[in-house]
Amino acid sequence: MTAFHKILANLIQNVTNFTVWFALVFWAFLETRSVFVTGTIGGIYLIMTAGLAIWFGSLVDHHRKRRIMLASSAVSFGLYGASFAYYYVMPEPAFTHVDGVELWLFILLVMLGVIGGNIRMIALPTLVTALIPEDRRDKANGLVGKVTGIGFVLTSAISGFLVAWGGMGATLAFALGLTALAFFHLLLVRLDEPPPHAETHGTSREVDVRGTIKVIAAVPGLFALIVFASFNNLLGGVFMALMDAYGLSLLEVQEWGLLWAFASCAFVISGLVIAKTGLGKNPLRTLLLVNLIVWSIAAVFTIQSSVVMLAIACFLWLFLNPFAEAAEQTTLQKVVPFERQGRVFGFAQSVEQAASPLTAFVVGPLTEFLVIPFMTTGAGAQAIGYWYGTGPERGMALVFSIAGVLGVVAAIVAFNSRYYRQLSEAYAAPADPQSAQ
């Protein structure tokens, strides 16, 4: 087994973090029955991700990747342990009050443990650059997608049953065990990775946002790619705020978890397809095509209350998402020098994720206090309720459709932009020796 395959096996830590994240959202909605809470959780998560991503990227560039991944697991373990203790110290009724300090302190503590794992998410694509030759990186990114997909299958099924069986106490006990397992497994892995640039050249280990921006600006169209991804995430905040609430309005928590387990099989299939066929000569074209299809589905999947339509939509999203992720990563791995990739990936994550908190924070309250009444007893219910349906779930459905239409428009505009042509040309150019392994 190669070092890269061992790193893929160590993605059990990513599975653990996603399980905790899914379970926290499920549990919070079931405890409070508030869309406002799920929207705010999404907003907090994305604000933290955006705020810390550049610093995390700097840590990845300035330290050995294995060492920084071990530190990430250790931080998550400590925070999950603190959350576990807090959960059993507090009386359970305290977590049912949306305005209760106890609820939000617990949510914050758990989310910090999840976000501690984001360092690994930034380090992983840089390891693909370091360990895999350029002509095989798109397929390696497909393998990452396959393993992540298997993790999503497990995450989706496990999180729902954990919450139904033992609440967040069982979830955190599960997380502590797997985090410890991932840590000790990684201790046994040896990586032949290039030393950090700061280590070999004696340069400072500063965040250096200005230098990172210069690297991005030097590649025509790269800023536009980040802006496009940011707009996608702006609309994606709608799904982070409302998807679980929408699904749990149609299904029990165990059924919702099983639906995600079924849909997540698409992640595995997608990863296998990419690992077999790659992404084509122009990964950027693949990314935009995928976005056009995804937003088209988003515009129509909630037209009627249907578990079947919901399941099909989730399956297609998770099948297509790895293509988009692998395409963006493959593009960056080609056009950005290796010693800067951690900071560029971190900068991209920071800017892209910064768009979503605004949507997540706004959409939750907006849906609960404006759109849901509009589709329950208001003008919307009277105008289209006879065929569209009425009630809280229909209010959420309307928001999804609006976001989908906006996403389709954005994808069409991006396809016809000069930035798309410029970045496509930059990717097709011969590789910069600085970015080679």
N, C-alpha and C positions, 0 to 999 in steps of 0.2 A: 504494500500500500504506500503510495507516494505521500509526501508531506501535505500536498494540496488536498488529497482525499481525507487525510486525518483532520485537516482544518474543517472540511465539510462535515465530518462526523461531529466535530465540536460545536456545530450549530445547534446542538441541544440547548445551549444557553439562550439562543434567540427564540427557540420554541418555548422555553420557560417564560421569558419576558412577555411574549405575545399572549401566552395563556393567562398570565396575571392581568394583562391589559384588558383582554376580552372579558375575563371574569369580573373585574372591577366595574366595567360599564354595565354588564348584566345585573350584577348585585346592586349597584347604586340605583338603577331604574326600578328594580323589583322592591327595594326598600322604600323608595320615595314616590314612585310612579310619576316622575317629573321629567319632561323633555328638557326643561331648563337645566337640570342637573347633568344630563348626558351631554348637552351642548357645551356647558361650562367645563366639564371634564376634558372634552376634546380641545377646547380653547386653551386650557391650562397646559395640556400635554404639548400642544404645538408651540406655544409661547416658550416653554422650557427648551424644546428641541431647537427652535430657531435661535434662542439666546445663547445656547451652549455649543452649537454645532461648529462654529468657527474655532472656538477654543479646543474642542475635541479634535478637530482636524489638525490643529497645530500640534497637539500631543501625539497624534499618530505619525506626523512627519518627523518629529524630533526624538522619537523613542523607537526601540525595537518593537515590531508589531506584536510579537508573542507576549512581550512583557506588558504592553499596554492593554492587551486583551485579558491577561490574568488580573490586572488591576481592576478592569471593568467588572469582572465576575466577583471579585472581592467586595467592591463597593455595593453591588446589587445584593449580595448575600447579607451584608451588614444592615442595609435598609429594609430588606424583607424580614430580617429577624426583629428589628425594631417595630415594624408594622404588626407582626404577629403578636408581640407582647402587648402593644397598644390595643389591638382588637379584643383581647381577652380581659384587659383591665377595665375598659369602658363598658357600661351597661348597654345591652343591645338596643333598647328604645332610643338611645341618644343618636343612633344612626338613621332614624326615620324622619328626622326634622331637617328640611332643606336649609333652614336658617341656623342650624346648629353648628357651633364651632367644632364640636367633636367629629362630625361627619367630614368636614372639609380638611381638618388636620390629618385625618386618616387617609383620605384620598390623596393629599399632597405627599404624604410619606410613602405610600405605595408607588405613586407615579415617579418619585425620585429614584426608586429602585429600578423601575422599568427603564427610565431615561439613562441611568448609568450604563445600560447595555448598548446605548447608541454609539459609543466609542467603537464597539466591535463592528457595527454596521458600516462605519466609515473606513475602518481598517481592512475589511474584507476585500473590496474592489482593488485596493492598492496591493494586496497580496496576490490577486490575480495577475496584475501587471508584473510583479516581482517573480512569480513562480511559473508563469505560462507564456510561451512564445506568442508574439503578436497575432500570427495567423490562426491561432486556436483560442483566442480570448473570448470571442463571441460564444463559442461552444462551451467554454468554461463558465461563462456567465449563465449559460443555459443550465449547466449542472447545479450551479448555486440556486437557480430558480426551482429546479426539481427538488432539491433537498429542502428548500424553504417551503415548497408546496406540500411535501410530506409533513413538515412541521405544522403547516396550517390545518391539514386534515386532523392531526392529533390535537392541536390547540382547540379547534372549533368543537370537536366532540367532547374533549376532556373538560373544557372550561364550563360548559353548560351543566354537565353532571356534577362537577365539583361544587358549583354554586347551589345546585338543587340538593346535594347531599350534605354538605357541611359549610356552606357559605364561604366567606373569605378566609376563615380559619383553616379549612381544608386546603384551599387554594395556596395559601402562603406556606403551609407545611410542605406541600408538593413542590413549591418553588425553591424552598431552602434545600431540599434533598437533591434536586436536579442541578441547582447552581453549584453545590459542593462537588457533584460528580463531574460537571463540565470543567471546573477549576483543576481538579486532580488529573483529569484526562489530558488537559492542555500542558500540564507540567511535564508530561511524558513525551510531548511532541517536540521534535527538533526541526527548526526551519533554517534553510540556507537562504536567508534574505539579505539584500544589500544593507550595509550599515546606514544609519541616518546621516543625511548630509551634514547636519550640525556636528555630529560625532567625528566625521572624517576631515572636515574643514575647519573645525574649531570656531564656527560661527555661533551667534547667540540663538537661544531657543525661544525667541519671541513669536507672538501670534502673527505679526506682519501682514495685516489686512491690505495695506497699500501695495505691497509686492504681489500679493495674490490677485488683486484687481488688475494689475499690470499684465500678469500672465494671461488672465481671461481676456482682457482687451486686445491682446496681441493675436488672438485667434478670431478671424472675422466670423461673426454670427454666433459666437459662443454665448455672449451676453443675451442675445435674443432667445437662445434655447432655454436659458435659465428663466428669463421673463415668461416665456410660454409655459414652462413647467409651473411657475408661480401662479399664473392665471388658472391653470388646471387645478392647482391646490386650493385656490380661492373658491372655486366651485366645489371642490372635493370636501371642503369644510361642511357643506350641506350634508354629505353622507356621514361624516364623522358625528355630526350633531344629531342626526335623525334616523340613521339606518337601524340601529338596535331597537330604538323605540318603535319604529314602523314594524320590524319583524316580530317583536314581542307583542304587538297589538294583534297580530294574526295567529301567533303560535305560542305554545308554552315554552319555557326556557330550555327544557331538554330537547324539544323538537327544533327550536331555533338553532341550538348547538349542533344537532344532527344535520340540519339543512346546510350549515356552514361546512360541516365535515364532508358532506356530499359535494358541495360546490368546490371545496378546496382540492378535490381530486383533479380538477381542471388545472390547478397549479402544477401538479406533478406531470400531467400529460404535456402541458406547455413546455416545462423544462426539458422533458425528453425530446420534444420536437426541435427546440432550439439547439440542444446538445448534438442532435443528429444532423440538422440542416444548416445551422447558423442563422444569420440575420440578413443575408444578402449582401450585395456590394455597397449598399447605402443604408446603414442602420437608421439614419435620421428619417429617411422616407418611411421605413417600417414604423418608427415611433409615431409619426403624424397620422399614418393610416390607422394605426391601432386607436389613437385618440378619437379620430373621426367615428369609428365604429362604436367605441365605448360610450361616447356622449349621445349617439343616436339611440342606443339601447336605453340609456338613462332617461331619455325624453318620453319613452313610451311604456316602460315596464310597470308603471303604477296607474295606467289609465283605468284599470279595473282592479278591485280587491281580489287578488289571486295568488295563492301560495305557489302554484305552478309557474306563473310568470315571474314571481320573485325568485324562485329557485333557478329558473333558466337564466335570468339576468345575472344572478350572482355567479353562476357557473361560467358564463361567457366573460364576465369581468375578470375573474380569476384566471381564466385561460389566456386572456389578452394582456393582462398586466405585466407578466414576466417579459413579454416581448418589448414593452415600452421601457421597463427598468433596464433590461440587458442592452437595449439600443443606446440609451443615454450613457450607461457605464462604459460600453465599448467605445463610443465616440470620445468620451473624456480620456479613457486610457490611451487612446491613439494620439490625441492632439495636445495633452498636457504632460510636461516633464515629470518623471517619476517622483523626484524629490519634492515636488509641489502638489502631488495628487491628494494627499490627505487634507491639505488646506483648501484646495479647490473643491473637493467633494464636500468638505465641511461648509465652505462658503455657499455652494449651491444648495445644500440641505437647509442652511440657515435662511437664505433668501426665499427659497421655494416654500418652506414651511411657515415663514413669517406671514404669508398671505392667508393661511387657513384660520388662525385664531380670530381674525376679524369676522369671518363668516360664521365660525362656530359660535362665537359669543353673541353675534347678532341674530343668527338664524334660530337658535333655541328659544329665546324670549319672543322673537317676532312670530314664530310659528305658534307658540303656545298662547300668546295673548292677542294675536291679530288674525293669522291665517286659519287656525283651527276654529275660532268663532265664526269667521267668514264662511267656512264650509260646513258649519254645524247648524247655525240658526240665521246666518247673515245672507247677504246678497248672492254669494257664490252658491250656497245651498239651494236658493230659490231659482237661480238661473240654470245651473247644470246638474243639480243634485239628483234629478229624476233619472239620469243615466250614469253620472259620474259617481254618485253616492254621497252621503253626508256623514259628518262626524269627525272626531279627532284624526283618525287614520287617513281620511280623505284629505284633510288639511295638509298633512305631511306629504301625501302623494302629489299634491299640486306643486309643492316646493321642489320636489325631485324633477318634475317635468320641466319647470322653468329653467332649472340649472342645466338640464340636458340640452335644451335648445340653445342656450348661451354657449355651451361647450362646443356644439357643432359649428356654430358661427366662428368661434375662435380657431378651431382646427382648419377650417377652409381659408381663413385669412392667413394663417401661418404657412399653409401650403403654397400660397401665391406670393409670398414675400421674398425680397431679395436676400434676406438673412438666411433663409433656408438654402438658397443656391450657394451663398458664400460658405456656409459651414459644410455643406456637401462637398464643395471643392477642396476645402481644407482637409477633410477626412480622406479624400482620394489622393492627396499629395503624399510623396514619400515620407516615411516616418522620420521624426527628429531623433537623432542618435541619443539625445539627452533623455528621451522617454523610453529608451530600450531597457531591456532587463539588465 
